Amino acid sequence: MKPLILSFLVLCFAKTSVFAQEEYPTEYKVHYELTFSMDSLNIDQKDSENMFLFASSKYGVFVNQKHVDADERLEKLSQRFGANVQVKIGVNSNKSQDLNKAIFTNHQSGEVKVLQNLGDKDYVYFEPAKMNTWEIGEETKEFMGYTVQKASIDFAGRTYEAWFTMEVPIADGPYVFRGLPGLIVEIYDTQDHYHFTMLAIEKLEEPKVWNLPKAKESSKEEINQIQKRLNDNALNGSDYGYMMGNTPGVSGYSQTKGRTETMKLQNKSGQEISKEDLRRMFRSNLESRNNPIELE
């Protein structure tokens, strides 16, 4: 029987070939809040995002809120239409490309695969950082009822301070941070541009199995080049759908009658804006994204 395919008018989380689908069973759900400063020229302007780590002693999966919502929606649709249902649902945040990475860690092999969706295509690369240069200090404190210990590490042009607890025996944490003898409950760079704080932890009643979908193998450098090319093409062309999907506070839709396409756009206040307004907002947003989490 062919699988039932349902499509939604949102950014597609497309599946391409090369890497075969892999399973990552997890036992814990850890909720983090990330506060961050994307604009180095306006560093006091903070934004925030809910992020989630699904973990076990053998595997870890780190995703954004949209990815969790999309997965829950898929589960409900699978219950309604059967296990063979396939759904394309947008999981990208338009706040920062860094937040769109889905990070799949195999603690047994040490492999970390990073999945990114760019231009409706999935790409995956191996994270080269080994996270084996932690300096563990003697300082401790209490955090949400856990005794936590301080550690530090240099990563991608920043120095980070972390707090971890051996009371949760999972050598994992937010983003690609891992390798300590316990769960990382808080980590931040010394300038506090990026700050992850655990808000909650839940032991799942049943293991949660995440699937790393088929994706085109790439490298971190190639993905950065693809992202730049997509942005440049949108600015120099007329890909208003791409600009709309990557500009915070903008929503809208397009209608096609015959050969004429009409696009209705509005800002977060509900006011109608023009295509040139969208282009200006998209350009301004790109210019303000000058402080990525990875500087190197």
C-alpha positions, 0 to 999 in steps of 0.5 A, a space after each residue: 500500500 502506498 503511503 498517504 501524503 498530506 501537504 500543508 501550505 507551510 515551509 516544506 521539510 523536504 526529504 532528499 537522498 544520500 544518508 539513509 534514515 536512522 533511528 535515535 531512541 531517547 528516554 528523557 525530554 529536557 526543555 531549555 530556554 535560549 536567550 541570545 543577541 543576534 546583532 553585535 551592534 545592538 547587543 542589549 537587544 535579546 531574543 529567546 527561543 524554546 529548545 529541546 534535548 531528547 536524550 538517553 545514555 546512548 543517543 541525543 537529539 536537539 531540536 527547536 520548538 517548531 520541530 517538536 510541534 511538527 513531530 507531535 502533529 505528525 503523531 496525531 495524524 499517524 494515529 488518524 490516518 495510519 503509520 504510513 502517513 508522510 507529512 511535510 511540515 515547516 520546522 524552521 525558525 526565522 529568528 536565526 539559522 542556528 536555531 534550525 539545526 537538528 542535532 543527532 548524537 550517537 554517544 556510542 560511536 561519537 558521531 554527531 550529525 547536524 541536519 539543516 533544511 535550506 531551500 526546501 532541501 535537507 542537508 546533513 554534515 558531521 560536526 567535527 568538534 569532539 568536545 574533549 577539552 573540558 576543564 572541570 572545576 571544583 565550584 558547585 551550586 544548587 540548580 533546580 534541586 540538583 547539585 551542579 558543578 562548573 566546567 569550561 570549554 572553548 568552542 567556535 571562537 567563544 569561551 563557555 562556562 557550563 554547569 552539569 549534574 552527575 545526578 542525571 547520568 547523561 553526557 549531553 546538553 544543548 546544541 552540540 555541547 556534550 562530553 561531561 560526566 552528567 547532563 548540562 543544565 546551564 551553559 553560556 559564553 563569557 560575554 553572555 551573547 548565548 545563554 542556555 538554561 534548563 527549565 524542565 526535565 521529564 523522564 518519558 513514560 515510553 522511549 521516544 524514537 527520533 528518525 534522522 531523515 534521508 538527506 544530502 551529505 554536505 559540510 558545514 562550509 558548503 551549507 554556509 555557502 548555500 545559505 548565502 547563495 539563497 539569501 543573495 538570490 532572494 535579494 537580487 531576484 523576486 523570491 518573496 516566498 523565501 523572504 517572507 519565510 525568513 523575515 520575523 514578524 511577516 506573514 502572508 499568502 499568494 494567489 494565482 489567477 491565470 498568469 497573474 500572481 497576487 501576494 498579500 503581506 502584513 507585518 506583526 501589527 497586521 498592517 499590509 506591507 508591499 513587496 518592497 517593504 518585505 525586501 527592505 525588512 529581509 535585508 535589514 534582518 540579514 544585516 542584523 544577524 551578524 553575531 552567530 553562535 559559531 564565530 569560527 
